[in-house]
Amino acid sequence: MKRRTAILLAMIVLTLASSRPAAAQQRYVVVSTGGLSSVLNLCNLLSCQVQGSLDGPVGQTFLVTSTNNLLANLVNGTLTLTESLLGIVSVEADSLLPIPAPNLPSIPSGLYDTPLVNYYGTVVWHGYAAQPAAQIIRLRDAQNGFGISGTGIVAVIDTGVDPNHPALYPVLLQGYDFTRNQPGASEWLDVTGMQSGDTDTNAQDQQSGYVQQSTAAVLDQSTAAVLDGSPYVAFGHGTMTSGLVHLVAPKAKILPLKAFSAKGTGYLSNIIAALYYAVQNHANVVNMSFDLSSSSSALNRAVSYANKAGVVLVAAAGNENTSAPVYPAAMKGNVVGIASTTDWDSRSSFSNYGSTDVWIAAPGENVISTYPGGTYASESGTSFSSPMVAGTVALLLSAKQSSLNQSQAANALANAQLLTPDLNHGRLNVYQAVSAWVNGSSSTSSSCSCSWLCF
């Protein structure tokens, strides 16, 4: 039987090799129930190379590269015999995906509000701590009314973080850089000439020399940065999403996982690896401020793995102004997708909508957050709505001494401020969500409906 199998596979390979031209090196995500040996056997037949595991000790998801077109046939589903013989579950192209266009905000008054205040043990700008978004979601009511400030670990899959930002470094864990395959998650490594250790000195010079030329964020009360062809269109994105988690849950630990570069692109394989890493390093919540336009079998498996481990997943619903599904937000029952609202409780014009992508919404326009170089910036997008909800889950964890799974978190969050039907359960109300969780009165039991970096 083994000999017959080998002959069949060899015939398939020879036939394909004679009919397909050679191609440049391509990357693939391969899932196999047979583990590494199965994928190695596949690569022996198809002349590919196994680059490494994406799921750690699970041992079923791998990054594979090839310089021929043979693996592409598995992507297209034409080698089903090979799949069944070797235990291959799926093969997907590992594309380098771009971010959507950023949404440039106007300059909010909070960026003028620079006096330093103590915020749960760290020193922050008053305009950050007291911004309208925090008031709209009743953050202080929840923090003070229930005596909570967050707990557990919130993983942030993004562009990394400024590891020395004064507001963040007390709660930052080391994290991991999947773009370089090394510990740490500094955003500064992507910017020519800068290292993470440089960020605690000459912050103003760094802002002038690097930041203002490499981001769409509004950096201070008088200057709106212009992209102007800079490659670093996403620089600061991860520091901003981390800062919004910290705003809502200032005592929760943040695990930065760098799966995207400052150019705003990231491989599917790095995102999958980051999600497995988050679970295996004891994250309680994962924030995903990115989207894919089509589903991914390997990402679905990673999401399911996180759900089974009791990790709550939160994702941006996307900025395409559509009700078409984007992923992971549209993974119903497994991820809560978050839309963006204005400070006047209407849907942001750029925000995706509808129950396929959206479970609830949160403020996402002119939001103020931490920014590399020890400063603050403002930006708009569902990317900045999502971490407020992830932070709220960390508040739920600190409000009740019990575990919290995806369904329980979704049900508590559904106790929101009802707005329009296209925003499903409405706009985040932190106080009502915590009250429902503490009192066991979540109002819904329906499945949660839950986009690359969603500025």
Residue pairs with C-beta under 8 A, 6 or more apart in sequence:
5 85
8 81
8 85
9 45
9 82
9 85
10 45
12 79
12 81
12 82
13 45
13 46
13 70
16 69
16 70
16 73
17 68
17 70
20 68
20 69
20 70
20 73
21 69
22 67
22 68
22 69
23 67
23 68
23 69
23 72
24 67
25 65
25 66
25 67
26 65
26 66
26 67
26 71
26 72
26 93
26 94
27 63
27 64
27 65
27 93
27 94
27 267
27 269
28 48
28 63
28 64
28 65
28 66
28 71
28 74
28 75
28 91
28 92
28 93
28 94
29 54
29 61
29 62
29 63
29 64
29 90
29 91
29 92
29 93
29 94
29 268
29 269
29 272
29 296
29 298
30 39
30 42
30 61
30 62
30 63
30 64
30 88
30 90
30 91
31 60
31 61
31 62
31 88
31 89
31 90
31 91
31 297
31 298
31 301
32 38
32 39
32 42
32 60
32 62
32 86
32 87
32 88
32 89
33 60
33 87
33 89
34 41
34 86
34 87
34 88
35 59
35 60
36 50
36 53
36 59
36 62
38 86
38 87
38 88
39 50
39 62
39 64
39 88
40 50
41 86
42 48
42 82
42 86
42 88
43 49
43 50
43 64
43 66
45 82
46 66
46 68
46 70
46 71
47 66
47 67
47 68
47 70
48 64
48 65
48 66
48 68
48 70
48 71
49 64
49 65
49 66
50 62
50 63
50 64
51 62
51 63
51 64
51 65
52 62
52 63
53 59
53 61
53 62
53 63
54 61
54 62
54 63
54 269
54 272
54 273
54 276
54 298
55 61
55 272
55 273
55 276
55 302
55 305
56 276
56 277
56 280
57 280
58 276
58 305
60 89
60 301
61 272
61 276
61 298
61 301
61 302
63 94
63 269
64 71
64 91
71 91
72 93
73 79
74 82
74 83
74 88
74 91
75 91
75 92
75 93
82 88
83 89
83 91
89 297
90 297
90 298
92 268
92 296
92 297
92 298
94 267
94 268
94 269
95 267
95 268
96 265
96 266
96 267
97 265
97 266
97 267
97 268
97 292
97 452
98 264
98 265
98 452
99 233
99 234
99 260
99 264
99 265
99 290
99 452
99 453
99 454
99 455
100 291
100 318
100 319
100 320
100 451
100 452
100 453
100 454
100 455
101 319
101 455
102 216
102 227
102 233
102 379
102 381
102 455
103 319
103 348
103 350
103 365
103 379
103 380
103 381
103 455
104 216
104 218
104 224
104 380
105 218
105 365
105 366
105 378
105 379
105 380
106 218
106 366
107 218
107 221
107 222
107 224
107 378
108 127
108 131
108 132
108 218
108 366
108 368
108 378
109 127
110 125
110 127
110 128
110 130
110 131
110 132
110 368
110 378
111 127
111 218
111 220
111 221
111 368
111 376
111 377
111 378
112 127
112 221
113 125
113 126
113 127
113 130
114 125
114 126
114 127
114 221
115 125
115 126
116 123
116 124
116 125
116 126
117 123
117 124
117 125
117 126
117 129
119 129
119 167
119 250
120 149
120 250
120 251
121 170
121 250
122 166
122 167
122 168
122 170
122 171
122 250
123 166
123 167
124 166
124 167
125 368
125 376
127 368
127 376
128 167
128 243
128 247
128 368
128 369
128 370
128 376
129 247
131 367
131 368
132 343
132 363
133 343
133 362
133 363
133 367
133 368
133 388
134 140
134 247
134 248
136 343
136 345
136 363
136 427
137 248
137 362
137 363
137 388
137 392
137 427
137 428
137 429
137 430
138 429
138 430
138 431
138 432
139 247
139 248
139 430
141 430
141 431
142 148
142 395
142 430
142 431
142 433
142 434
143 149
143 395
145 431
146 395
146 399
146 434
146 435
146 438
148 395
148 398
148 399
148 434
149 249
149 250
149 251
149 395
149 398
150 248
150 249
150 250
150 251
150 252
150 391
150 394
150 395
150 397
150 398
151 249
151 251
151 252
151 394
151 397
151 398
152 252
152 253
152 283
152 284
152 285
152 394
152 397
152 398
153 173
153 252
153 253
153 254
153 255
153 281
153 282
153 283
153 284
153 285
154 245
154 249
154 252
154 253
154 254
154 255
154 283
154 284
154 285
154 286
154 287
154 390
154 391
154 393
154 394
155 254
155 255
155 256
155 257
155 274
155 277
155 278
155 281
155 283
155 285
155 286
155 287
156 238
156 241
156 242
156 245
156 254
156 255
156 256
156 257
156 286
156 287
156 289
156 387
156 390
157 257
157 259
157 271
157 274
157 275
157 278
157 286
157 287
157 288
157 289
157 290
158 237
158 238
158 241
158 242
158 256
158 257
158 258
158 259
158 260
158 287
158 289
158 290
158 453
159 187
159 190
159 234
159 235
159 236
159 237
159 238
159 258
159 260
159 261
159 262
159 264
159 453
160 175
160 177
160 185
160 186
160 187
160 189
160 190
160 238
160 239
160 256
160 258
160 260
161 168
161 172
161 175
161 185
161 186
161 187
161 238
161 239
161 242
161 254
161 256
162 168
162 186
162 187
162 188
162 196
162 199
162 239
162 370
162 371
162 372
162 373
162 374
163 169
163 172
163 184
163 185
163 186
163 196
163 199
163 256
164 196
164 197
164 199
164 200
164 374
165 199
165 239
165 243
165 370
165 371
165 372
165 374
166 374
167 243
167 246
167 370
168 239
168 242
168 243
168 246
168 254
168 370
171 246
171 250
171 251
171 252
171 253
171 254
172 242
172 253
172 254
172 256
173 253
173 254
173 255
173 256
174 183
174 184
174 185
175 183
175 184
175 185
175 255
175 256
175 257
175 258
176 182
176 183
176 184
176 185
176 257
176 258
176 274
176 277
177 183
177 184
177 185
177 186
177 189
177 258
178 257
178 258
178 259
178 270
178 273
178 274
178 277
179 258
179 259
179 260
179 261
179 266
179 270
180 189
180 258
184 196
185 238
185 256
185 257
185 258
186 195
186 196
186 199
186 258
187 235
187 236
187 238
187 239
187 258
187 262
187 372
188 194
188 195
188 196
188 198
188 199
188 372
189 195
189 196
190 232
190 235
190 261
190 262
190 263
191 210
191 214
191 232
191 235
191 262
194 206
194 210
198 206
199 206
199 372
199 373
199 374
200 374
203 373
203 374
203 375
204 373
206 372
206 373
207 219
207 220
207 373
207 375
210 235
210 373
211 219
211 225
211 235
211 236
211 371
211 372
211 373
211 375
212 219
212 223
212 225
213 225
213 228
213 230
213 232
214 225
214 230
214 231
214 232
214 233
214 235
214 262
215 225
215 227
215 230
215 232
215 233
215 234
215 235
215 236
215 377
216 225
216 227
216 233
216 379
216 455
217 225
217 236
217 240
217 371
217 377
217 378
217 379
218 224
218 225
218 377
218 378
218 379
219 225
219 371
219 375
219 377
220 375
227 233
231 262
231 263
232 262
232 263
233 262
233 263
233 264
234 260
234 261
234 262
234 263
234 264
234 453
234 455
235 262
235 372
236 371
236 372
236 377
237 260
237 264
237 289
237 383
237 453
237 455
238 256
238 258
238 260
239 369
239 370
239 371
239 372
240 369
240 370
240 371
240 377
240 379
240 383
240 384
241 287
241 289
241 369
241 383
241 384
241 386
241 387
242 254
242 256
242 370
242 387
243 369
243 370
243 371
243 376
244 367
244 369
244 384
244 387
244 388
244 391
245 252
245 254
245 287
245 387
245 388
245 390
245 391
245 394
246 252
246 254
246 370
246 391
247 369
247 388
247 391
248 387
248 388
248 390
248 391
248 392
248 394
248 395
248 430
249 391
249 392
249 394
249 395
249 398
251 398
252 391
252 394
252 397
252 398
255 278
255 281
255 283
257 274
257 277
257 278
259 266
259 267
259 270
259 271
259 273
259 274
260 266
260 270
260 290
260 452
260 453
264 452
264 453
265 452
266 290
266 452
266 453
268 292
268 296
268 298
268 299
271 288
271 290
271 299
272 296
272 298
272 299
272 302
275 286
275 299
275 302
275 303
275 305
275 306
276 302
276 305
278 286
278 306
278 311
279 305
279 306
279 309
279 311
283 311
284 310
284 311
284 312
284 393
284 394
284 397
284 404
285 311
285 312
285 313
285 314
285 390
285 393
285 394
285 397
286 306
286 311
286 312
286 313
286 314
286 390
287 314
287 315
287 386
287 387
287 390
288 313
288 314
288 315
288 316
288 328
288 335
288 386
289 315
289 316
289 382
289 383
289 384
289 386
289 387
289 453
289 454
290 315
290 316
290 383
290 451
290 452
290 453
290 454
291 315
291 316
291 317
291 318
291 326
291 327
291 328
291 329
291 451
291 452
291 454
292 299
292 326
292 327
292 328
292 451
292 452
293 326
293 327
294 327
295 325
295 327
295 330
295 331
296 327
299 327
299 328
300 331
303 313
303 328
303 331
303 334
303 335
304 334
306 313
307 313
307 334
307 405
307 406
310 403
310 404
310 405
310 406
311 406
312 336
312 390
312 393
312 404
312 405
312 406
312 409
313 328
313 334
313 335
313 336
313 406
313 450
314 335
314 336
314 338
314 386
314 387
314 389
314 390
314 393
315 328
315 329
315 335
315 336
315 337
315 338
315 386
315 450
315 451
316 329
316 337
316 338
316 381
316 382
316 383
316 385
316 386
316 451
316 454
317 326
317 329
317 337
317 338
317 339
317 340
317 351
317 352
317 353
317 357
317 358
317 382
317 385
317 386
317 451
317 454
318 326
318 329
318 351
318 352
318 357
318 382
318 451
318 454
319 340
319 350
319 351
319 352
319 381
319 382
319 383
319 451
319 454
319 455
320 326
320 350
320 352
320 451
321 349
321 350
321 351
321 352
321 353
322 352
322 353
323 352
323 353
323 354
323 356
323 357
323 422
324 352
324 356
325 356
325 357
326 352
326 357
326 451
327 451
328 334
328 335
328 450
329 335
329 337
329 338
329 352
329 357
329 358
329 449
329 450
329 451
330 337
330 356
330 357
330 449
330 450
331 450
332 356
332 447
332 448
332 449
332 450
333 406
333 407
333 447
333 448
333 449
333 450
334 406
334 448
334 450
335 406
335 448
335 450
336 359
336 360
336 389
336 406
336 409
336 410
336 413
336 448
336 449
336 450
337 357
337 358
337 359
337 448
337 449
337 450
338 358
338 359
338 360
338 361
338 362
338 382
338 385
338 386
338 388
338 389
339 347
339 348
339 351
339 352
339 353
339 357
339 358
339 360
339 361
339 362
339 364
339 382
339 385
339 423
340 347
340 348
340 350
340 351
340 361
340 362
340 363
340 364
340 365
340 380
340 381
340 382
340 384
340 385
341 347
341 348
341 351
341 361
341 362
341 363
341 364
341 365
341 385
341 419
341 423
341 427
342 348
342 363
342 365
343 363
343 365
343 366
345 417
345 419
345 427
346 419
346 420
347 353
347 361
347 419
347 420
347 422
347 423
348 364
348 365
348 380
348 382
350 380
350 381
350 382
351 361
351 364
351 382
351 385
352 358
352 382
352 451
353 422
353 423
354 422
354 424
355 424
355 449
356 449
357 449
357 450
357 451
358 422
358 423
358 424
358 449
359 410
359 413
359 414
359 424
359 425
359 448
359 449
359 450
360 389
360 413
360 414
360 416
360 423
360 424
360 425
360 426
360 427
360 428
361 385
361 416
361 419
361 423
361 424
361 426
361 427
361 428
362 385
362 386
362 388
362 389
362 427
362 428
363 385
363 388
363 427
363 428
364 380
364 381
364 382
364 383
364 384
364 385
365 380
366 378
366 380
367 378
367 379
367 380
367 384
367 385
368 376
368 377
368 378
369 376
369 377
369 378
369 379
369 384
370 376
371 377
379 455
380 455
381 454
381 455
382 451
382 454
383 453
383 454
383 455
386 454
388 428
389 413
389 428
392 413
392 428
392 430
392 433
392 434
393 404
393 409
393 413
395 430
395 434
396 404
396 409
396 412
396 433
396 434
396 437
397 404
399 434
399 437
399 438
400 437
400 438
404 437
406 448
407 447
407 448
408 437
408 442
410 447
410 448
411 436
411 442
411 443
411 444
411 445
412 433
412 434
412 436
412 437
412 442
413 425
413 428
413 433
414 425
414 442
414 443
414 444
414 448
415 425
415 429
415 432
415 433
415 435
415 436
415 442
415 443
416 425
416 426
416 427
416 428
416 429
416 432
416 433
417 426
417 427
417 428
417 429
417 432
418 425
418 426
419 426
419 427
424 449
425 444
435 441
436 442
436 443
